[in-house]
Amino acid sequence: MPPPQSTFTYVYVRTHCKGSVGESIYSFLFGRTIKVCEGYTYINLPSNCNTSLRNKFNIVLQVKKREISPYICVLEKQTSSLEQKLQSLSKEIKDINDNKNKKTDEMSKLGEEVHVKENELKLLIDRRDEVTQYKEKLSCYLNRINDKREVAMTELSSKAGDVMTSKNPNITNLGDPNRADKLGDKFNEIYDNEWTDLMEYLESSDKKKLKTPLENNKVMDKSGKKYAMIIVRMTKKALNKVELYMAHEKSEIRKKQIETVKAKINDKSHNREDVECSNLKLEENSKYIIAETLKKDPIKMTNYIASITDALINENYKEYESDALRKFLEKVVEIMVYGKLQDVPMVFCFAKEDEIYDRNHFRVYTHKGLAIVDYAVWPVVYLHEGGPVLFKGVVQEQPIPES
């Protein structure tokens, strides 16, 4: 036979334990079916369960409730604290996100500003490079201007000096070792040294070599008149030869100038007035070309002096050729060449025989007498024509007649 059906039903009793905690407790105690609804725990008990059982259940329930109540409070506090922390963290996360978005926007703006500043910096660098290049160009231009200024100032100073010193023998270049006053001193040294050496040579040389037309005239006294007059003639010939050579040089230079002017006249691209003006300038400057050429080239000057000296010896004094003669003529020619190359040429003047002379311009050779020239010994040197005396000449005065 089938088992009889149960005569009672089950009811659910609501407990005060909420959530999964109460569900676990009652399931453990009674082994009954548990139902949780709206946060309360329901236990499935038989409906015919007596009152004592129910009371027992309630007592146990109260005991268990008291036992677990502190844990529940702790858990609720922890849950509340965790919820507060969660809310606080959520707020912080929201603030962080907001701050992040704000910083992102600021970074974006800063990136745009950086990009703008980079473009501005690039433009400034390009502008700086342009300014630097322009500055370098200006610096080069300024240097060229300064160089031209220096050249112009030098030329102006030189021209001003030339204007002051040109044809003005009273103003001399103190840095020129061959200026007029120095030449006067050197000419005096020739008389003291080379002139004396040559005189001694002539006196000591063989008398047969000293035959001259003068020996066939009047008898020479023992004072050295014969030798002094020979040296005077040598000095005069040296002066004449220097003037002749310079005249020849000027003539050659002038020919070249004329050819240049003719070429310009034939060239129709040149204005005739300009050619005539150029011709005048060449005429005016031609006499300085020799001076500039010889002064700037010492070797050429030395060769020029040597050629004049050789011509003098070969043409006139071959019989007297010696070291004393050559040294004397070279020194005399050198002083005369430099003297004639001065802006205003120096003047070498010999006293004439039997003429009254100025004792301010000449000094006596051996003995005083009348202020009348017996014979010339050495020329007087003037700074220029009609100028002051640089070096006195030497003459022998005529003796005073015996009464």
C-alpha positions as CSV (number, residue, x, y, z in Angstrom):
1,M,0.0,0.0,0.0
2,P,1.2,3.4,-0.6
3,P,2.3,5.4,2.3
4,P,-0.3,7.7,3.8
5,Q,-0.1,11.2,2.8
6,S,1.1,13.7,5.4
7,T,-1.7,15.4,7.3
8,F,0.2,18.7,8.0
9,T,1.6,21.6,5.9
10,Y,4.8,23.7,6.2
11,V,4.9,27.4,6.9
12,Y,7.7,29.9,6.5
13,V,8.8,31.8,9.6
14,R,10.5,35.1,9.1
15,T,13.7,35.7,11.1
16,H,15.4,39.0,11.9
17,C,18.6,38.0,10.3
18,K,19.1,39.6,7.0
19,G,21.1,38.7,4.0
20,S,23.3,35.7,3.3
21,V,24.6,35.7,6.9
22,G,21.2,34.7,8.4
23,E,20.6,32.2,5.6
24,S,23.8,30.4,6.5
25,I,23.0,30.3,10.2
26,Y,19.5,28.9,10.0
27,S,20.4,26.4,7.3
28,F,23.0,25.1,9.7
29,L,20.8,25.0,12.7
30,F,17.6,23.4,11.3
31,G,18.6,22.0,8.0
32,R,15.5,23.4,6.6
33,T,14.7,24.9,3.3
34,I,15.7,28.6,3.5
35,K,14.1,31.4,1.5
36,V,15.3,34.9,1.4
37,C,12.9,37.7,0.5
38,E,13.3,41.5,0.8
39,G,16.3,41.0,3.0
40,Y,14.6,38.7,5.6
41,T,15.3,35.0,6.0
42,Y,12.3,32.5,6.0
43,I,12.6,29.0,7.5
44,N,10.3,26.3,6.3
45,L,8.7,24.7,9.5
46,P,5.7,22.3,9.8
47,S,2.5,24.0,10.4
48,N,1.5,21.5,13.1
49,C,4.7,22.2,15.1
50,N,3.8,22.8,18.7
51,T,4.2,25.9,20.7
52,S,7.1,24.6,22.8
53,L,9.1,23.9,19.7
54,R,8.4,27.3,18.5
55,N,9.4,28.9,21.7
56,K,12.5,26.8,21.8
57,F,13.3,28.0,18.3
58,N,12.8,31.6,19.3
59,I,15.0,31.2,22.4
60,V,17.7,29.6,20.4
61,L,17.2,32.3,17.8
62,Q,17.6,35.1,20.4
63,V,20.7,33.5,21.8
64,K,22.2,33.1,18.4
65,K,21.1,36.6,17.6
66,R,22.9,38.0,20.6
67,E,26.0,36.0,19.8
68,I,26.3,37.2,16.2
69,S,25.0,40.7,16.9
70,P,28.5,42.2,17.6
71,Y,29.8,40.6,14.4
72,I,26.9,42.0,12.5
73,C,27.5,45.5,13.9
74,V,31.2,45.2,13.1
75,L,30.4,44.0,9.6
76,E,27.8,46.8,9.2
77,K,30.3,49.4,10.4
78,Q,33.0,48.0,8.1
79,T,30.5,47.9,5.3
80,S,29.5,51.5,6.0
81,S,33.2,52.5,6.3
82,L,33.9,50.7,3.0
83,E,31.0,52.4,1.4
84,Q,32.2,55.8,2.6
85,K,35.7,55.0,1.4
86,L,34.2,53.8,-1.9
87,Q,32.3,57.1,-2.2
88,S,35.4,59.0,-1.2
89,L,37.5,57.1,-3.8
90,S,34.9,57.6,-6.4
91,K,34.9,61.3,-5.7
92,E,38.7,61.3,-5.8
93,I,38.7,59.3,-9.0
94,K,36.2,61.8,-10.5
95,D,38.3,64.7,-9.3
96,I,41.4,63.0,-10.8
97,N,39.6,62.4,-14.0
98,D,38.3,66.0,-14.1
99,N,41.8,67.3,-13.2
100,K,43.2,64.9,-15.9
101,N,40.9,66.3,-18.4
102,K,41.8,69.8,-17.3
103,K,45.5,69.1,-17.5
104,T,45.0,67.4,-20.9
105,D,43.3,70.6,-22.1
106,E,46.1,72.7,-20.6
107,M,48.7,70.4,-22.2
108,S,46.9,70.7,-25.5
109,K,46.9,74.5,-25.2
110,L,50.5,74.5,-24.1
111,G,51.4,72.3,-27.1
112,E,49.7,74.8,-29.4
113,E,51.6,77.6,-27.7
114,V,54.8,75.7,-28.0
115,H,54.2,75.1,-31.7
116,V,53.5,78.8,-32.1
117,K,56.6,79.7,-30.1
118,E,58.7,77.3,-32.2
119,N,57.4,78.9,-35.4
120,E,58.2,82.4,-33.9
121,L,61.6,81.1,-32.8
122,K,62.3,79.8,-36.3
123,L,61.3,83.1,-37.8
124,L,63.5,84.9,-35.3
125,I,66.5,82.6,-36.1
126,D,65.9,83.2,-39.9
127,R,65.7,86.9,-39.1
128,R,68.9,86.7,-37.0
129,D,70.7,85.0,-39.8
130,E,69.6,87.7,-42.2
131,V,70.7,90.4,-39.8
132,T,74.0,88.6,-39.3
133,Q,74.6,88.4,-43.0
134,Y,73.7,92.0,-43.5
135,K,75.9,92.9,-40.6
136,E,78.8,91.0,-42.2
137,K,78.2,92.8,-45.5
138,L,78.1,96.2,-43.7
139,S,81.3,95.3,-41.8
140,C,83.0,94.4,-45.1
141,Y,81.7,97.6,-46.6
142,L,82.8,99.6,-43.6
143,N,86.3,98.0,-43.8
144,R,86.5,98.9,-47.5
145,I,85.4,102.4,-46.7
146,N,88.0,102.7,-43.9
147,D,90.7,101.3,-46.2
148,K,89.8,103.8,-48.8
149,R,89.7,106.5,-46.2
150,E,93.2,105.6,-45.0
151,V,94.5,105.6,-48.5
152,A,92.8,108.9,-49.2
153,M,94.2,110.4,-46.0
154,T,97.6,109.1,-46.8
155,E,97.4,110.5,-50.3
156,L,96.0,113.8,-49.0
157,S,98.8,114.0,-46.4
158,S,101.3,113.1,-49.0
159,K,100.0,115.7,-51.5
160,A,99.8,118.3,-48.7
161,G,103.4,117.5,-47.9
162,D,104.3,117.6,-51.5
163,V,102.6,121.0,-51.9
164,M,104.5,122.3,-48.9
165,T,107.8,120.9,-49.9
166,S,107.5,121.1,-53.7
167,K,110.0,123.7,-54.9
168,N,110.4,124.8,-51.3
169,P,114.0,124.0,-50.3
170,N,113.5,125.6,-46.9
171,I,111.3,122.6,-45.9
172,T,113.2,119.3,-45.9
173,N,112.3,115.7,-45.2
174,L,114.3,115.0,-42.1
175,G,114.0,111.2,-42.8
176,D,115.8,111.6,-46.2
177,P,119.5,110.8,-45.8
178,N,120.2,112.6,-49.1
179,R,118.5,115.9,-48.2
180,A,120.4,119.1,-49.1
181,D,122.0,119.8,-45.8
182,K,123.3,116.2,-45.5
183,L,124.7,116.5,-49.1
184,G,126.5,119.7,-48.1
185,D,128.1,117.8,-45.1
186,K,129.1,114.9,-47.4
187,F,130.6,117.3,-50.0
188,N,132.7,118.8,-47.2
189,E,133.9,115.3,-46.2
190,I,135.0,114.7,-49.8
191,Y,137.2,117.8,-49.6
192,D,138.7,116.7,-46.3
193,N,139.3,113.0,-47.3
194,E,139.1,112.0,-51.0
195,W,140.3,115.4,-52.3
196,T,143.4,115.1,-50.0
197,D,144.1,111.5,-51.0
198,L,143.9,112.4,-54.7
199,M,146.2,115.4,-54.1
200,E,148.8,113.2,-52.4
201,Y,148.5,110.6,-55.2
202,L,149.1,113.3,-57.9
203,E,152.1,114.7,-56.0
204,S,153.7,111.3,-55.5
205,S,153.0,109.9,-59.0
206,D,155.5,110.1,-61.8
207,K,155.9,113.6,-63.1
208,K,155.9,112.3,-66.7
209,K,152.3,111.2,-66.2
210,L,151.3,114.6,-65.0
211,K,152.2,116.5,-68.2
212,T,149.3,118.8,-69.0
213,P,148.9,121.9,-71.2
214,L,149.3,124.0,-68.0
215,E,152.9,122.8,-67.6
216,N,153.7,124.4,-70.9
217,N,152.5,127.8,-69.7
218,K,153.8,129.4,-66.6
219,V,155.9,127.8,-63.9
220,M,153.9,126.4,-61.0
221,D,154.8,127.4,-57.5
222,K,155.4,124.8,-54.8
223,S,152.1,125.3,-53.1
224,G,150.3,122.6,-55.1
225,K,148.6,125.0,-57.5
226,K,149.1,122.6,-60.4
227,Y,147.5,119.7,-58.7
228,A,144.7,121.7,-57.2
229,M,143.8,123.1,-60.6
230,I,143.9,119.6,-62.1
231,I,141.4,118.5,-59.4
232,V,139.2,121.6,-60.0
233,R,139.1,120.7,-63.7
234,M,138.1,117.1,-62.8
235,T,135.3,118.5,-60.6
236,K,134.0,120.8,-63.3
237,K,134.0,118.0,-65.9
238,A,132.2,115.8,-63.4
239,L,129.5,118.5,-63.0
240,N,129.2,118.9,-66.7
241,K,129.0,115.2,-67.3
242,V,126.2,114.8,-64.7
243,E,124.2,117.6,-66.3
244,L,124.7,116.0,-69.7
245,Y,123.6,112.6,-68.6
246,M,120.5,114.0,-66.9
247,A,119.6,116.1,-70.0
248,H,119.9,112.9,-72.1
249,E,117.7,111.0,-69.7
250,K,115.1,113.8,-69.7
251,S,115.2,113.8,-73.5
252,E,114.5,110.1,-73.7
253,I,111.7,110.3,-71.2
254,R,110.2,113.3,-73.1
255,K,110.2,111.3,-76.3
256,K,108.2,108.5,-74.7
257,Q,105.8,111.1,-73.3
258,I,105.4,112.7,-76.8
259,E,104.6,109.2,-78.3
260,T,102.0,108.7,-75.6
261,V,100.4,112.0,-76.3
262,K,100.4,111.4,-80.0
263,A,98.7,108.0,-79.5
264,K,96.0,109.7,-77.5
265,I,95.5,112.4,-80.1
266,N,95.1,109.7,-82.8
267,D,92.6,107.9,-80.6
268,K,89.2,109.6,-81.2
269,S,87.8,108.3,-77.9
270,H,90.0,110.8,-76.0
271,N,88.9,114.4,-75.7
272,R,91.5,116.8,-77.2
273,E,91.3,119.1,-74.2
274,D,92.0,116.2,-71.9
275,V,95.0,115.3,-74.1
276,E,96.4,118.8,-74.0
277,C,96.0,118.9,-70.2
278,S,97.7,115.5,-69.9
279,N,100.5,116.8,-72.1
280,L,101.0,119.7,-69.8
281,K,101.1,117.4,-66.7
282,L,103.6,115.2,-68.4
283,E,105.7,118.2,-69.3
284,E,105.6,119.4,-65.7
285,N,106.3,115.9,-64.1
286,S,108.9,114.7,-66.6
287,K,111.8,116.3,-64.6
288,Y,110.8,114.3,-61.5
289,I,110.7,110.9,-63.3
290,I,114.5,110.4,-63.1
291,A,114.5,111.4,-59.5
292,E,111.8,108.9,-58.6
293,T,113.3,106.1,-60.7
294,L,116.8,106.5,-59.2
295,K,115.9,107.2,-55.6
296,K,113.6,104.1,-55.4
297,D,116.2,101.8,-56.9
298,P,119.6,101.9,-55.2
299,I,121.1,99.4,-57.6
300,K,120.1,101.6,-60.6
301,M,121.5,104.6,-58.8
302,T,124.8,102.9,-58.2
303,N,125.0,101.8,-61.8
304,Y,124.1,105.3,-63.0
305,I,126.9,106.8,-60.9
306,A,129.4,104.2,-62.1
307,S,128.6,104.8,-65.7
308,I,129.2,108.5,-65.3
309,T,132.5,107.8,-63.5
310,D,133.7,105.4,-66.1
311,A,132.9,107.9,-68.9
312,L,134.9,110.6,-67.1
313,I,137.9,108.4,-66.7
314,N,137.9,106.9,-70.1
315,E,137.3,110.2,-71.9
316,N,139.6,112.5,-69.9
317,Y,141.7,110.9,-67.2
318,K,142.8,107.5,-68.4
319,E,146.4,108.5,-67.5
320,Y,145.5,109.3,-63.9
321,E,143.4,106.1,-63.3
322,S,143.8,104.8,-59.8
323,D,141.8,103.9,-56.7
324,A,142.2,107.5,-55.4
325,L,140.8,109.0,-58.6
326,R,137.9,106.6,-58.9
327,K,136.9,107.1,-55.3
328,F,137.1,110.8,-55.6
329,L,135.0,111.0,-58.8
330,E,132.4,108.5,-57.6
331,K,131.9,110.6,-54.4
332,V,131.7,113.8,-56.4
333,V,129.3,112.4,-59.0
334,E,127.1,110.9,-56.3
335,I,126.7,114.3,-54.5
336,M,126.1,116.2,-57.7
337,V,123.5,113.7,-58.9
338,Y,121.6,113.8,-55.7
339,G,122.0,117.6,-55.6
340,K,120.5,117.9,-59.1
341,L,117.6,115.5,-58.2
342,Q,116.4,117.8,-55.4
343,D,112.9,119.5,-56.0
344,V,114.9,122.7,-56.3
345,P,118.3,121.7,-57.6
346,M,121.4,122.5,-55.6
347,V,124.0,124.8,-57.3
348,F,127.8,124.1,-57.5
349,C,129.7,127.3,-58.3
350,F,133.4,127.8,-59.0
351,A,135.2,131.0,-58.4
352,K,136.7,132.7,-61.4
353,E,140.3,133.7,-61.6
354,D,141.3,137.4,-61.1
355,E,137.8,138.3,-59.8
356,I,136.9,139.8,-56.5
357,Y,135.1,137.1,-54.4
358,D,132.9,137.2,-51.4
359,R,134.6,135.8,-48.3
360,N,131.2,134.8,-46.9
361,H,131.0,132.3,-49.8
362,F,134.6,131.1,-50.0
363,R,137.4,130.4,-47.6
364,V,141.2,130.8,-48.2
365,Y,143.2,127.7,-49.3
366,T,146.7,128.2,-47.9
367,H,147.5,131.9,-47.2
368,K,145.6,135.1,-47.1
369,G,146.2,137.9,-49.5
370,L,144.0,140.2,-51.6
371,A,140.3,139.3,-51.9
372,I,140.9,138.4,-55.5
373,V,140.9,134.9,-56.8
374,D,144.3,133.5,-57.8
375,Y,142.9,130.1,-58.6
376,A,139.8,128.0,-57.5
377,V,140.3,124.9,-55.3
378,W,136.8,123.8,-54.4
379,P,133.3,124.9,-55.5
380,V,130.8,126.7,-53.2
381,V,127.5,124.8,-52.7
382,Y,124.2,126.8,-52.6
383,L,120.9,125.3,-51.5
384,H,119.4,126.6,-54.7
385,E,119.9,129.3,-57.3
386,G,120.2,132.5,-55.3
387,G,119.9,130.6,-52.1
388,P,121.9,130.3,-48.9
389,V,125.4,128.7,-48.7
390,L,125.4,125.0,-47.7
391,F,129.2,124.7,-47.9
392,K,131.8,127.3,-48.5
393,G,134.1,127.0,-51.5
394,V,137.9,127.2,-51.3
395,V,140.1,129.7,-53.3
396,Q,143.6,130.8,-53.2
397,E,143.9,134.6,-52.9
398,Q,146.4,136.6,-54.9
399,P,149.4,137.6,-52.8
400,I,149.7,141.2,-51.6
401,P,152.2,143.1,-53.9
402,E,155.4,144.0,-52.2
403,S,155.9,147.7,-51.8
